[in-house]
Amino acid sequence: MSKKVIVFGGAGFIGSYVVEELLRRKYEVIAADIKYSKYIPKEIFEKCDILDTERVNELVSKVDIVYNFAGYANLDDAITDPVTTVKLNVLGNLNILEAARQNEIERFIYASSAYAMSDKGSFYGISKLTSEKLVEEYCKKFGLKFTIIRYGSVYGDRDFYNNYIYNLLKKAYETEKIEHSGDGEEIRDYIHVEDVAKLSVDIIEDEKLINEHLIFTGYERMKRKELFEMIKEMMGGNIKIILKKDGYHNHYKYTPYSFTPKRSKKLIANPHIDMGQGLLDCLNDIERNKNG
């Protein structure tokens, strides 16, 4: 008999791919979110506000495993709205944790961020680190088994607000310009979201990863300006790159490791989706959407 899994934030960017991977592996899945997206089957969607404790508990009571991808996922939005950030990322996560405890679920998977380890993450990083500590405490006090995943620079070929590279390509396609607030020297390890989804499901099938902190990153380590030049070349060389150097202070430059609350195991997808192929997939989706 297959396990029953709920993915809070299951209609979002990473969540929708995790839902897809869970279904591919024959899990019974509920995709819970505040609104539906076209990337998940309608028959598994359940509308849910994670601040609604009764609704959260109702859905968690039906499953064995819980993923939480819900809440604010954009650092810049979190900076401008700290109250909502804390409500969704901390209190919302606490509601799901409490439901998981009451219903004695097998594993709680929390989607954190590399910014939980950084002093550059402002309210977003604070909210993620706070929720990590809550997850750990539920394990200590109530025996709730968990895995915390700190996601790095994830990209993919679906049109989501927090899909940075897709949106970068879309704007370049429409305006023939790439504008960046930093100096382009920032370094990121890019990983395709399909690889992330596979790793995210692998962990519930591996008991060695119970009560572990993981960081998901990729092989594609490059400077932002190298990414921009790569895009420019792929799009025929007609893209103007503008480096403003005036507003990237809340993002880390070379590494998120300002401090380390817990030692993390780094998991890298193998085989992985090549960066060039991933960018082409994004561009093809942008072209289809324009003509469709």
Contacts in CASP RR format, 6 or more apart in sequence:
PFRMAT RR
TARGET T0000
AUTHOR 0000-0000-0000
METHOD contacts of the structure
MODEL  1
MSKKVIVFGGAGFIGSYVVEELLRRKYEVIAADIKYSKYIPKEIFEKCDI
LDTERVNELVSKVDIVYNFAGYANLDDAITDPVTTVKLNVLGNLNILEAA
RQNEIERFIYASSAYAMSDKGSFYGISKLTSEKLVEEYCKKFGLKFTIIR
YGSVYGDRDFYNNYIYNLLKKAYETEKIEHSGDGEEIRDYIHVEDVAKLS
VDIIEDEKLINEHLIFTGYERMKRKELFEMIKEMMGGNIKIILKKDGYHN
HYKYTPYSFTPKRSKKLIANPHIDMGQGLLDCLNDIERNKNG
2 26 0 8 1.000
2 27 0 8 1.000
2 28 0 8 1.000
3 27 0 8 1.000
3 28 0 8 1.000
3 64 0 8 1.000
3 65 0 8 1.000
3 106 0 8 1.000
3 204 0 8 1.000
4 27 0 8 1.000
4 28 0 8 1.000
4 29 0 8 1.000
4 30 0 8 1.000
4 62 0 8 1.000
4 63 0 8 1.000
4 64 0 8 1.000
4 65 0 8 1.000
5 22 0 8 1.000
5 27 0 8 1.000
5 28 0 8 1.000
5 29 0 8 1.000
5 30 0 8 1.000
5 63 0 8 1.000
5 64 0 8 1.000
5 65 0 8 1.000
5 66 0 8 1.000
5 67 0 8 1.000
5 204 0 8 1.000
6 29 0 8 1.000
6 30 0 8 1.000
6 31 0 8 1.000
6 32 0 8 1.000
6 59 0 8 1.000
6 60 0 8 1.000
6 62 0 8 1.000
6 63 0 8 1.000
6 65 0 8 1.000
6 66 0 8 1.000
6 67 0 8 1.000
7 15 0 8 1.000
7 18 0 8 1.000
7 19 0 8 1.000
7 22 0 8 1.000
7 29 0 8 1.000
7 30 0 8 1.000
7 31 0 8 1.000
7 32 0 8 1.000
7 67 0 8 1.000
7 69 0 8 1.000
8 32 0 8 1.000
8 33 0 8 1.000
8 48 0 8 1.000
8 50 0 8 1.000
8 56 0 8 1.000
8 66 0 8 1.000
8 67 0 8 1.000
8 68 0 8 1.000
8 69 0 8 1.000
8 70 0 8 1.000
8 96 0 8 1.000
9 15 0 8 1.000
9 31 0 8 1.000
9 32 0 8 1.000
9 33 0 8 1.000
9 34 0 8 1.000
9 68 0 8 1.000
9 69 0 8 1.000
9 70 0 8 1.000
9 71 0 8 1.000
10 16 0 8 1.000
10 18 0 8 1.000
10 19 0 8 1.000
10 31 0 8 1.000
10 32 0 8 1.000
10 33 0 8 1.000
10 40 0 8 1.000
10 67 0 8 1.000
10 69 0 8 1.000
10 70 0 8 1.000
11 31 0 8 1.000
11 33 0 8 1.000
11 35 0 8 1.000
11 36 0 8 1.000
11 37 0 8 1.000
11 39 0 8 1.000
11 40 0 8 1.000
11 45 0 8 1.000
12 33 0 8 1.000
12 37 0 8 1.000
12 39 0 8 1.000
12 69 0 8 1.000
12 160 0 8 1.000
13 73 0 8 1.000
13 154 0 8 1.000
13 158 0 8 1.000
13 160 0 8 1.000
13 162 0 8 1.000
13 163 0 8 1.000
13 193 0 8 1.000
14 69 0 8 1.000
14 111 0 8 1.000
14 151 0 8 1.000
14 154 0 8 1.000
14 193 0 8 1.000
14 196 0 8 1.000
14 197 0 8 1.000
14 200 0 8 1.000
15 31 0 8 1.000
15 67 0 8 1.000
15 69 0 8 1.000
15 111 0 8 1.000
15 197 0 8 1.000
16 31 0 8 1.000
16 37 0 8 1.000
16 39 0 8 1.000
16 40 0 8 1.000
16 158 0 8 1.000
17 158 0 8 1.000
17 193 0 8 1.000
17 194 0 8 1.000
17 196 0 8 1.000
17 197 0 8 1.000
18 67 0 8 1.000
18 69 0 8 1.000
18 197 0 8 1.000
18 200 0 8 1.000
18 201 0 8 1.000
19 29 0 8 1.000
19 31 0 8 1.000
19 40 0 8 1.000
19 44 0 8 1.000
20 39 0 8 1.000
20 40 0 8 1.000
20 197 0 8 1.000
21 194 0 8 1.000
21 197 0 8 1.000
21 198 0 8 1.000
21 200 0 8 1.000
21 201 0 8 1.000
22 29 0 8 1.000
22 201 0 8 1.000
23 29 0 8 1.000
23 41 0 8 1.000
23 44 0 8 1.000
25 201 0 8 1.000
29 44 0 8 1.000
30 44 0 8 1.000
30 46 0 8 1.000
30 59 0 8 1.000
30 62 0 8 1.000
30 63 0 8 1.000
31 40 0 8 1.000
31 41 0 8 1.000
31 44 0 8 1.000
31 45 0 8 1.000
31 46 0 8 1.000
32 45 0 8 1.000
32 46 0 8 1.000
32 47 0 8 1.000
32 48 0 8 1.000
32 59 0 8 1.000
32 70 0 8 1.000
33 45 0 8 1.000
33 47 0 8 1.000
33 48 0 8 1.000
33 70 0 8 1.000
34 47 0 8 1.000
34 48 0 8 1.000
34 49 0 8 1.000
34 70 0 8 1.000
35 47 0 8 1.000
36 42 0 8 1.000
36 45 0 8 1.000
36 47 0 8 1.000
39 158 0 8 1.000
46 59 0 8 1.000
48 55 0 8 1.000
48 56 0 8 1.000
48 59 0 8 1.000
49 55 0 8 1.000
50 56 0 8 1.000
50 68 0 8 1.000
50 70 0 8 1.000
50 71 0 8 1.000
50 88 0 8 1.000
50 92 0 8 1.000
50 93 0 8 1.000
50 95 0 8 1.000
50 96 0 8 1.000
51 87 0 8 1.000
51 88 0 8 1.000
51 91 0 8 1.000
51 92 0 8 1.000
51 95 0 8 1.000
52 95 0 8 1.000
53 95 0 8 1.000
53 98 0 8 1.000
53 99 0 8 1.000
56 92 0 8 1.000
56 95 0 8 1.000
56 96 0 8 1.000
56 99 0 8 1.000
57 98 0 8 1.000
57 99 0 8 1.000
57 102 0 8 1.000
57 103 0 8 1.000
59 99 0 8 1.000
60 66 0 8 1.000
60 96 0 8 1.000
60 99 0 8 1.000
60 100 0 8 1.000
60 102 0 8 1.000
60 103 0 8 1.000
60 105 0 8 1.000
61 99 0 8 1.000
61 103 0 8 1.000
63 105 0 8 1.000
64 105 0 8 1.000
64 106 0 8 1.000
65 105 0 8 1.000
65 106 0 8 1.000
65 107 0 8 1.000
65 109 0 8 1.000
65 204 0 8 1.000
66 96 0 8 1.000
66 99 0 8 1.000
66 100 0 8 1.000
66 105 0 8 1.000
66 107 0 8 1.000
66 108 0 8 1.000
66 109 0 8 1.000
67 109 0 8 1.000
67 111 0 8 1.000
67 200 0 8 1.000
68 93 0 8 1.000
68 96 0 8 1.000
68 108 0 8 1.000
68 109 0 8 1.000
68 110 0 8 1.000
68 111 0 8 1.000
69 111 0 8 1.000
70 88 0 8 1.000
70 92 0 8 1.000
70 93 0 8 1.000
70 96 0 8 1.000
71 88 0 8 1.000
71 89 0 8 1.000
71 92 0 8 1.000
72 78 0 8 1.000
72 81 0 8 1.000
72 84 0 8 1.000
72 85 0 8 1.000
72 88 0 8 1.000
72 89 0 8 1.000
72 124 0 8 1.000
72 127 0 8 1.000
73 162 0 8 1.000
74 124 0 8 1.000
74 161 0 8 1.000
74 162 0 8 1.000
75 115 0 8 1.000
75 121 0 8 1.000
75 122 0 8 1.000
75 124 0 8 1.000
75 125 0 8 1.000
75 250 0 8 1.000
75 251 0 8 1.000
76 250 0 8 1.000
77 85 0 8 1.000
78 85 0 8 1.000
78 89 0 8 1.000
78 122 0 8 1.000
78 123 0 8 1.000
78 124 0 8 1.000
78 125 0 8 1.000
78 127 0 8 1.000
79 122 0 8 1.000
79 123 0 8 1.000
79 124 0 8 1.000
79 250 0 8 1.000
82 123 0 8 1.000
85 123 0 8 1.000
85 124 0 8 1.000
85 127 0 8 1.000
86 123 0 8 1.000
86 127 0 8 1.000
86 130 0 8 1.000
89 124 0 8 1.000
89 127 0 8 1.000
89 128 0 8 1.000
89 130 0 8 1.000
89 131 0 8 1.000
90 127 0 8 1.000
90 130 0 8 1.000
90 131 0 8 1.000
90 134 0 8 1.000
93 110 0 8 1.000
93 131 0 8 1.000
93 134 0 8 1.000
93 135 0 8 1.000
94 131 0 8 1.000
94 134 0 8 1.000
96 108 0 8 1.000
97 108 0 8 1.000
97 134 0 8 1.000
97 135 0 8 1.000
97 138 0 8 1.000
97 144 0 8 1.000
100 108 0 8 1.000
100 138 0 8 1.000
100 144 0 8 1.000
101 138 0 8 1.000
101 142 0 8 1.000
101 144 0 8 1.000
105 144 0 8 1.000
106 145 0 8 1.000
107 145 0 8 1.000
107 146 0 8 1.000
107 147 0 8 1.000
107 204 0 8 1.000
107 210 0 8 1.000
108 135 0 8 1.000
108 138 0 8 1.000
108 144 0 8 1.000
108 145 0 8 1.000
108 146 0 8 1.000
108 147 0 8 1.000
109 146 0 8 1.000
109 147 0 8 1.000
109 148 0 8 1.000
109 149 0 8 1.000
109 200 0 8 1.000
109 203 0 8 1.000
109 204 0 8 1.000
110 131 0 8 1.000
110 132 0 8 1.000
110 135 0 8 1.000
110 146 0 8 1.000
110 147 0 8 1.000
110 148 0 8 1.000
110 149 0 8 1.000
111 149 0 8 1.000
111 151 0 8 1.000
112 128 0 8 1.000
112 129 0 8 1.000
112 131 0 8 1.000
112 132 0 8 1.000
112 148 0 8 1.000
112 149 0 8 1.000
112 150 0 8 1.000
112 151 0 8 1.000
113 124 0 8 1.000
113 125 0 8 1.000
113 128 0 8 1.000
113 150 0 8 1.000
113 151 0 8 1.000
113 152 0 8 1.000
114 150 0 8 1.000
114 151 0 8 1.000
114 152 0 8 1.000
114 215 0 8 1.000
114 217 0 8 1.000
114 252 0 8 1.000
114 256 0 8 1.000
115 121 0 8 1.000
115 124 0 8 1.000
115 125 0 8 1.000
115 128 0 8 1.000
115 252 0 8 1.000
115 256 0 8 1.000
116 125 0 8 1.000
116 128 0 8 1.000
116 129 0 8 1.000
116 132 0 8 1.000
116 150 0 8 1.000
116 261 0 8 1.000
117 129 0 8 1.000
117 150 0 8 1.000
117 256 0 8 1.000
117 257 0 8 1.000
117 258 0 8 1.000
117 259 0 8 1.000
117 260 0 8 1.000
117 261 0 8 1.000
117 264 0 8 1.000
118 125 0 8 1.000
118 252 0 8 1.000
118 256 0 8 1.000
118 257 0 8 1.000
118 258 0 8 1.000
119 258 0 8 1.000
119 259 0 8 1.000
120 249 0 8 1.000
120 250 0 8 1.000
120 251 0 8 1.000
120 252 0 8 1.000
120 256 0 8 1.000
120 258 0 8 1.000
121 250 0 8 1.000
121 251 0 8 1.000
121 252 0 8 1.000
122 250 0 8 1.000
129 261 0 8 1.000
132 148 0 8 1.000
132 213 0 8 1.000
132 261 0 8 1.000
132 262 0 8 1.000
133 261 0 8 1.000
135 144 0 8 1.000
135 146 0 8 1.000
135 148 0 8 1.000
136 146 0 8 1.000
136 148 0 8 1.000
136 262 0 8 1.000
138 144 0 8 1.000
138 146 0 8 1.000
139 145 0 8 1.000
139 146 0 8 1.000
139 211 0 8 1.000
145 210 0 8 1.000
145 211 0 8 1.000
146 210 0 8 1.000
146 211 0 8 1.000
147 203 0 8 1.000
147 204 0 8 1.000
147 209 0 8 1.000
147 210 0 8 1.000
147 211 0 8 1.000
147 212 0 8 1.000
147 213 0 8 1.000
147 214 0 8 1.000
148 212 0 8 1.000
148 213 0 8 1.000
148 214 0 8 1.000
148 262 0 8 1.000
149 200 0 8 1.000
149 203 0 8 1.000
149 214 0 8 1.000
149 215 0 8 1.000
149 216 0 8 1.000
150 213 0 8 1.000
150 214 0 8 1.000
150 215 0 8 1.000
150 216 0 8 1.000
150 264 0 8 1.000
151 196 0 8 1.000
151 215 0 8 1.000
151 216 0 8 1.000
152 188 0 8 1.000
152 189 0 8 1.000
152 191 0 8 1.000
152 215 0 8 1.000
152 216 0 8 1.000
152 217 0 8 1.000
152 256 0 8 1.000
153 164 0 8 1.000
153 188 0 8 1.000
153 189 0 8 1.000
153 190 0 8 1.000
153 191 0 8 1.000
153 217 0 8 1.000
154 190 0 8 1.000
154 191 0 8 1.000
154 192 0 8 1.000
154 193 0 8 1.000
154 196 0 8 1.000
154 216 0 8 1.000
155 163 0 8 1.000
155 164 0 8 1.000
155 165 0 8 1.000
155 166 0 8 1.000
155 190 0 8 1.000
155 191 0 8 1.000
155 192 0 8 1.000
155 193 0 8 1.000
155 278 0 8 1.000
155 282 0 8 1.000
156 163 0 8 1.000
156 165 0 8 1.000
156 166 0 8 1.000
156 192 0 8 1.000
156 193 0 8 1.000
156 194 0 8 1.000
156 278 0 8 1.000
156 281 0 8 1.000
156 282 0 8 1.000
157 166 0 8 1.000
157 278 0 8 1.000
157 281 0 8 1.000
157 282 0 8 1.000
157 284 0 8 1.000
157 285 0 8 1.000
158 166 0 8 1.000
158 193 0 8 1.000
158 285 0 8 1.000
159 166 0 8 1.000
159 170 0 8 1.000
159 285 0 8 1.000
159 286 0 8 1.000
159 289 0 8 1.000
160 166 0 8 1.000
161 167 0 8 1.000
165 190 0 8 1.000
165 227 0 8 1.000
165 279 0 8 1.000
165 282 0 8 1.000
166 282 0 8 1.000
166 285 0 8 1.000
166 286 0 8 1.000
168 178 0 8 1.000
168 231 0 8 1.000
169 231 0 8 1.000
169 279 0 8 1.000
169 282 0 8 1.000
169 283 0 8 1.000
169 286 0 8 1.000
170 286 0 8 1.000
171 177 0 8 1.000
171 178 0 8 1.000
171 179 0 8 1.000
172 178 0 8 1.000
172 231 0 8 1.000
172 232 0 8 1.000
172 235 0 8 1.000
172 239 0 8 1.000
173 235 0 8 1.000
173 283 0 8 1.000
173 286 0 8 1.000
173 287 0 8 1.000
173 290 0 8 1.000
176 238 0 8 1.000
176 239 0 8 1.000
176 240 0 8 1.000
177 239 0 8 1.000
177 240 0 8 1.000
177 241 0 8 1.000
177 242 0 8 1.000
178 228 0 8 1.000
178 231 0 8 1.000
178 232 0 8 1.000
178 239 0 8 1.000
178 240 0 8 1.000
178 241 0 8 1.000
178 242 0 8 1.000
179 242 0 8 1.000
179 244 0 8 1.000
180 224 0 8 1.000
180 225 0 8 1.000
180 228 0 8 1.000
180 241 0 8 1.000
180 242 0 8 1.000
180 243 0 8 1.000
180 244 0 8 1.000
180 248 0 8 1.000
181 244 0 8 1.000
181 245 0 8 1.000
181 246 0 8 1.000
181 247 0 8 1.000
181 248 0 8 1.000
182 224 0 8 1.000
182 243 0 8 1.000
182 244 0 8 1.000
182 245 0 8 1.000
182 246 0 8 1.000
182 247 0 8 1.000
182 248 0 8 1.000
183 225 0 8 1.000
183 243 0 8 1.000
183 245 0 8 1.000
183 248 0 8 1.000
184 223 0 8 1.000
184 224 0 8 1.000
184 225 0 8 1.000
184 228 0 8 1.000
184 243 0 8 1.000
185 223 0 8 1.000
185 224 0 8 1.000
185 225 0 8 1.000
185 253 0 8 1.000
186 223 0 8 1.000
186 224 0 8 1.000
186 248 0 8 1.000
186 251 0 8 1.000
186 252 0 8 1.000
186 253 0 8 1.000
186 254 0 8 1.000
187 221 0 8 1.000
187 222 0 8 1.000
187 223 0 8 1.000
187 224 0 8 1.000
187 253 0 8 1.000
187 254 0 8 1.000
187 255 0 8 1.000
188 221 0 8 1.000
188 222 0 8 1.000
188 224 0 8 1.000
188 227 0 8 1.000
189 217 0 8 1.000
189 218 0 8 1.000
189 219 0 8 1.000
189 220 0 8 1.000
189 221 0 8 1.000
190 218 0 8 1.000
190 220 0 8 1.000
190 221 0 8 1.000
190 222 0 8 1.000
190 227 0 8 1.000
190 275 0 8 1.000
191 216 0 8 1.000
191 217 0 8 1.000
191 218 0 8 1.000
191 220 0 8 1.000
191 268 0 8 1.000
191 269 0 8 1.000
191 272 0 8 1.000
192 269 0 8 1.000
192 272 0 8 1.000
192 273 0 8 1.000
192 275 0 8 1.000
192 278 0 8 1.000
194 273 0 8 1.000
195 218 0 8 1.000
195 269 0 8 1.000
195 272 0 8 1.000
195 273 0 8 1.000
196 216 0 8 1.000
196 269 0 8 1.000
198 269 0 8 1.000
199 216 0 8 1.000
199 267 0 8 1.000
199 269 0 8 1.000
200 216 0 8 1.000
203 209 0 8 1.000
203 214 0 8 1.000
209 265 0 8 1.000
212 265 0 8 1.000
213 262 0 8 1.000
213 263 0 8 1.000
213 264 0 8 1.000
213 265 0 8 1.000
214 264 0 8 1.000
214 265 0 8 1.000
214 266 0 8 1.000
214 267 0 8 1.000
215 264 0 8 1.000
215 265 0 8 1.000
215 266 0 8 1.000
215 267 0 8 1.000
216 267 0 8 1.000
216 269 0 8 1.000
217 266 0 8 1.000
217 268 0 8 1.000
218 268 0 8 1.000
218 269 0 8 1.000
218 272 0 8 1.000
219 268 0 8 1.000
219 272 0 8 1.000
220 275 0 8 1.000
222 230 0 8 1.000
222 275 0 8 1.000
225 241 0 8 1.000
225 243 0 8 1.000
228 239 0 8 1.000
228 241 0 8 1.000
229 241 0 8 1.000
230 275 0 8 1.000
230 276 0 8 1.000
230 279 0 8 1.000
231 239 0 8 1.000
231 279 0 8 1.000
232 238 0 8 1.000
232 239 0 8 1.000
232 241 0 8 1.000
234 276 0 8 1.000
234 279 0 8 1.000
234 280 0 8 1.000
234 283 0 8 1.000
235 283 0 8 1.000
252 258 0 8 1.000
END
